[in-house]
Amino acid sequence: TRNNKVALKQEIVNCTNYIKLQKMRFSSKDIHLELDNSPESLDILVPKMILQPLVENAFKHGNLLKIPDACIQIRSYLEEQILHIFVEDNGIGISFDTLEQVQEQLKKTKLELSNQGSHTVIQYFNLDASLKNERQNVHISNHIGLCNVYMRLLLMYNNQCRLSIYPNEDCGTTIHIEVILNVTNKGDEDSL
């Protein structure tokens, strides 16, 4: 529905406000936000709350509050009908083991959604006693925000998207969202 979608520029405003709140909360910490978004990408409709969980992950897993000169960069552009969105941080980065776990979880999310539909994927994220052990609970809960973002992207764009995560060369982590656009994805009210 239209209420579940917002222009990308609104998502970026929400992230800007979230970072402002973090700066107020931790006044001794200066966190830089760099924005580099092409004008044509800003009116593309995206699911609500797809960027803020990624920024929250940068704070939580990248330990941005503990490093000097903490920086988050949000970039977006269109290239040959593909929307590219990047959320990058200069935090502590992601370990190879964690990267493998996250990539496996993202593959499972897409596979479950493709094979069984959204109801099964939603059940998959219900964290309860049916999981074999507490460690498995922790593993899934650590990646649920990322997988939730990916699931909503897959649902909105009919599996015509990809979410990648990788370590940056020096430090930090990058999350890259790619969406193949068609007429129903643009901000045109008539196409909704």
N, C-alpha and C positions, 0 to 999 in steps of 0.2 A: 504494500500500500504506500501511498504517497507519504504518510506520516513516518514511515521507516526509512525514508531517504532524505538526504540533505545535499546541498551543493558542497563540493570539496572545500570551497573557501570557508564554509561554516565549520567544518571539521578542524580546519587549521586555526580558526579563531578560538575554538574550544580548547585546543592544545596550547595556544598562546595564553589563555586565561588560566589553564591548569599550571603552567610553568610560573606564571605570576603568583599564583597561590603558594606554590612551593617556595618561591623566593621570599614571600612574606612570612611563611612558616619557619623557614630556616634563614633568617635575615643575615647571618654571618656568611652565607654561601652565595656566590654569584654564579648563576647558571645562564649561559648564553643560548639564545635561540636564533638560528639562522634559517631564513626562509628564502627559497629560490623556486618559485612556482610560475610556470608560463601562464599568461592570462587565459589562454584557451582551455587549460585544464581546470581552472577554478570553478566553472559552472557545471562541470560533470556531476551527475547525481551518484552518490555512493551511499551505502548503508550507514545509518547513524552509528556513532561511537566505534569507528574502525581505527582511528589514529590515536586517540587518547590511551587506549590500553597498550599500544606499542610504546608510547612515551612513558607511561607508568612502568613498563618493563625496563626501560633504559635506566630509570631511577633505581628500581629494585635490584635488578640483576647486574646492571652496569656500575652500581655503587657511585653514581654521579655526585652524591653528597659528600663523598670522601676523597674526591680527587680535585686537584687544582685545575682551574680553567675548564670546568665541565661545560660541554656543549652538545646540544641536540640540533640536528639539521633536518628540516623537512623540505623535500624537493618534489616537484611534479612537472610532468610535461606530456604532451601527446606526440606520438611518432607513428605514422602510418596506421591510424585508427587503433592504436594501443595506448592506453593510459598507463603511465609509469609513475609510481609513488614510492619515494624512498624516505625512510626514517632512520637516521644514522646518529650514533652517539660516539663519544670518545672515552667511554668507560673502560672497565677492566677487560672487556671482551668476553667471548664465549669459548668454553673449552671444547675440544674435539668430541669428548664423550657426550656432553650436553647437546652439542650441535647434532650429533647422530640421533639422540633421543627425540629432539624437537622435530627433525626432519622425518623420522619414522612416525611420530604422532600426526604430523601434517598429512603424510601419505595415507595413514589410516582414516583420517577425517574425510579426505576426498574419496577414498575407496568406499567407505561406509555410506556416504551420501550418494555416490553413484549407484551403488548396488541396492541399497535398502531404503533410501529416502531420508528426509530430515528427522522423522520420528525416531528412527533407530539411532541416529547420531546424537540427538538430544538425550536419549536414554543412556547412551555410552558415557556422557558427561555427568550423569547423576552419580555423585560420589557417596556410596553407602557401604554397608557391611558385606555386600555381595563380592566386593573386591577381595582378592586372596589374602593380601596382607597390607599392613599400614604403609610400607614402603611404596607399594603400587599406588596407593591413595596420594601420597606426596608427589610421586612422579607425574601423575595426571593433573593434579591441582596446580603444579608449577607451570604447566603449559596450557591451561584451560583458556586463558584470555587470548592467547595467540590462536589457538584452534577455534575459538568462538568467532574471532574476527574472520578467519579463513572460511569457516562454515557459512557465515552470512554473506561473504563475497561470492562463494560458490552458488549459493541459493539465488542471489540477486542476478548474477550474470550467467546463470545456466552452465556452470562449470567452465566458462570461458575466461578463466583467470588463473593466476599462479601467485603464490606467496613464497618467497625465498628468504632465507636467513643465512648470513655468512659473516665471518670475522673480517674486520678491516685489516689493512696491511700492518699498520703500526699498533693500534689499539682500538678498542670499541667494536661495535656490532652494527651491521646494516640489515634492515628488513626492506625487501623490495616487493612491491605489489605490482602485478601486471594484469590489465584488464583489456580484453578485446571488446571494442565498442561497436555498437550498432545503433540504429535510430532510437531504440527504446531506452538507451542509457544516457542520452544527452539531456540537458536541462530544459528541453522544449516541453512545456505543459501539455501540449496536444498529444504528445507521444505517451503520456502516462495513462 
